[in-house]
Amino acid sequence: MAIFSKTCEYAIRAVFFIAYKSVDGHRTGIKEIAEGIDSPEHFLAKILQDLSRKKLISSTKGPNGGFYLEAESLNRPLSEIVEALDGDNLFSGCALGLKQCSETNPCPLHNEFKEIRHRITDLLSNTTIGEFNTELIDSLLYLKR
């Protein structure tokens, strides 16, 4: 079971792939990214357009074009990608999807889920886009199923 939408899952994997390919200034095409993360090319193209529009990744058109990340973007937290695509519900929402769930009006899972939500928020806020580049380059981590 994934905690992210399928769109967000592909986006995170694609950004990790683009990040490690960008280390030497390489620009990566949609086909290479789709193959690298085992994703449908058409679906991924829409995701990457959205990420580019929201300035989370960069792109250039033309024969030497493709997707890439600037060096400073490697230090951005993963939480920015999640929020851009899935909103902030993962960071603040109710485990049961109840709108009225709060500290004063808790659902049955509120207190336990609050701790889990805090740990997920901490993980995504403190994990950077470029954090795993060395392991990806050395094939110690994988982005395909």
C-alpha positions, 0 to 999 in steps of 0.5 A: 500500500502506498501513502501517496497518489499514483501521480505523486509516487511517479513524480517523486521517483521521476524527480529522484531520477532527474536529480541523479542524472543532473549531477553532471549537467545531463538533461534527461528526456521523457523516454529515458525517465519513463524507462528509468522509473518504469512508468507510462510515458504519456502519464509521466509527461503530464506529471513532469509538465506540472512539476515544471510549471510549478518550478520544482524541476527545470526543462529545456526544449530542443536537441539538447533539451530535457528535464534537469535540476539546478544544484540548489534544487537538490536541497529542496525537501520532498514535502514540496513535491507531495504538497504540489501534487497531493496537497497538504492532506497527508500532513494535516488530514484525518486518517478516516477522512473526516472533516470535523476531526480535531483535537477537540472533536477527535475520530477514533484514530486521531491520537495514534494517527497524529503521531504517524502523521508527524513522523511522515511530515518530519521524514518528507520535510527533512529528506532532500531531493538530492539526498540519495544521488550517491546511492542511485549512481552506485546502484545501491537504491532502485526506482523501478518496480 
